Amino acid sequence: MSSNTKADVIVAGLGAHGSATAYHLAKRGKRVIGFDQFRPPHARGSSHGRGRVIRTAYSEGPAYVPIVQRAMQLWRELERESGESLLRITGGISMGPEGSPGLAGIMRSAGAYGLPHEPMTAAEIRKRWPVFRPTDGMIGVFEPDNGALFPEKCISAHLKLAAEAGADLHVDEPLLSWKASPGGGVEVRTPKGAYTADRLVLTVGAWLPKVLGAGDLSGEALQQAQGAQSQGGLTLPLRIERQVLHWFEPARNATAFLPANCPNNSWEFEPGRLFYCQANFGDGFKVAFHHMGVDMDPDSPPGSAARTVSPQEADEMRAALQKYIPDAAGRHIGAAVCMYTDTPDFHFIVDLHPVHKQVVIGSPCAGHGFKFAAAMGEILADLALDGRTRHDISLFNVGRFPSSKT
Ligand SMILES: Cc1cc2nc3c(=O)[nH]c(=O)nc-3n(C[C@H](O)[C@H](O)[C@H](O)COP(=O)(O)OP(=O)(O)OC[C@H]3O[C@@H](n4cnc5c(N)ncnc54)[C@H](O)[C@@H]3O)c2cc1C
């Protein structure tokens, strides 16, 4: 253990958002101590699977657009600083039934911010990408500026540069408990000791309900809080949702699935039911259902049923491919289980703790948060240091959940 036990800011959780936060804080010359229970990037949270979609005409609401635009800039800066290739523009086509609220949301955001986009009919889509087979009742919107992020490389880049800027990063060291002092400051405990700081940022992903539950409790109480919904005086309506990623070897026309030829593609095959795919970057054609998973305990160990993908799940995914992208439905060559941390409205929680203002809650997930991580690092650093940010994050306030005021 490092002898350093006092920091300006402690960052708990060093995945997508925690690594970015540690990086921004360290770059601003702050003393940062970061903890992760594992060794990021790892495959037990929400940020693995080698590809994430980045899209700008945000269907979930125009409020996200300036933040994702800032993230785009910061991902490019991170590429320059780290010398790594982290983001590849492929374009993206979203397809669904006429009248789909998701497609209408894309159009609204594109219109509000003047973003390039191209509405397309099913026939036009089939003509431009003959491997895609939208049915005649479907329409689409193509966005040329969308692309793919490589999440493990993004996290590694943020962590490496954070450490080079002086952040003290502790891996394989879980935060067991945290305590906010009434007069300011926090103390956290890990199996290796106690650490203090002026501020604490909680970027613990799917473990947020458990870690919030460990606030002002002893380490032993954290163990007992497993699965508890009451979170240190703060009750958040979070749901941890199991998600499965699949990789298929294209059966035919393999070149059509390479990044130069294949945009991100999403398919709302029934109202509100969706799967999405990314080009073959070397691991196969990636495909997953979105928000159709069951509840999951993030502490499910490797090899448990929750972390194992069944043959039936692979068959269901293949059946969807066979209908809409039959040339992609070759050999099933891999799968991974990942987790969404969902709110009821599927918007993020990024705010100060309503009771302990020295604690920042960073839960930008709801199944679509990775693309924002570069900007979220900046925002969470602002909140930790100043209690506010120039970015408009009013949509993500914790007070919108009535139970959070208890
Ligand atoms: C299958 C799947 C596909 C997705 N696709 C997209 C996409 O295409 N585009 C997009 O933008 N988003 C996507 N998302 C969402 C996005 O990946 C997540 O929102 C984002 O990765 C969440 O990052 P995080 O930092 O909150 O969590 P994580 O990266 O999981 O980080 C949390 C970290 O906290 C650590 N931790 C937890 N408890 C403790 C503790 N007590 N002490 C110390 N450390 C602790 C964990 O070990 C972990 O490393 C997808 C998510 C999944 C699961």
The ligand as an ORCA input file, in Angstrom:
! r2SCAN-3c Opt
* xyz 0 1
  C     -23.567     -4.915    -22.938
  C     -23.445     -3.437    -22.811
  C     -23.410     -2.662    -23.948
  C     -23.319     -1.280    -23.842
  N     -23.253     -0.535    -24.980
  C     -23.067      0.803    -24.903
  C     -22.829      1.550    -26.073
  O     -22.799      0.998    -27.170
  N     -22.624      2.880    -25.936
  C     -22.622      3.512    -24.729
  O     -22.420      4.722    -24.676
  N     -22.830      2.809    -23.593
  C     -23.040      1.480    -23.655
  N     -23.228      0.736    -22.516
  C     -23.241      1.418    -21.215
  C     -21.844      1.728    -20.734
  O     -20.949      0.714    -21.075
  C     -21.880      1.967    -19.246
  O     -22.797      3.016    -19.003
  C     -20.534      2.381    -18.695
  O     -19.543      1.490    -19.122
  C     -20.620      2.408    -17.180
  O     -19.370      2.780    -16.661
  P     -19.147      2.866    -15.091
  O     -17.858      3.567    -14.891
  O     -20.372      3.408    -14.449
  O     -19.069      1.337    -14.622
  P     -17.787      0.347    -14.674
  O     -16.957      0.635    -15.874
  O     -18.325     -1.028    -14.490
  O     -16.960      0.791    -13.431
  C     -17.340      0.622    -12.110
  C     -16.097      0.201    -11.359
  O     -16.337      0.308     -9.965
  C     -15.633     -0.727     -9.332
  N     -16.192     -0.931     -7.988
  C     -17.437     -1.331     -7.659
  N     -17.592     -1.416     -6.333
  C     -16.404     -1.035     -5.793
  C     -15.933     -0.906     -4.448
  N     -16.694     -1.185     -3.378
  N     -14.644     -0.509     -4.273
  C     -13.840     -0.230     -5.331
  N     -14.246     -0.347     -6.607
  C     -15.516     -0.737     -6.845
  C     -15.838     -1.901    -10.269
  O     -14.897     -2.936    -10.048
  C     -15.701     -1.241    -11.624
  O     -14.378     -1.312    -12.119
  C     -23.287     -0.656    -22.577
  C     -23.296     -1.442    -21.423
  C     -23.358     -2.816    -21.525
  C     -23.386     -3.642    -20.295
*
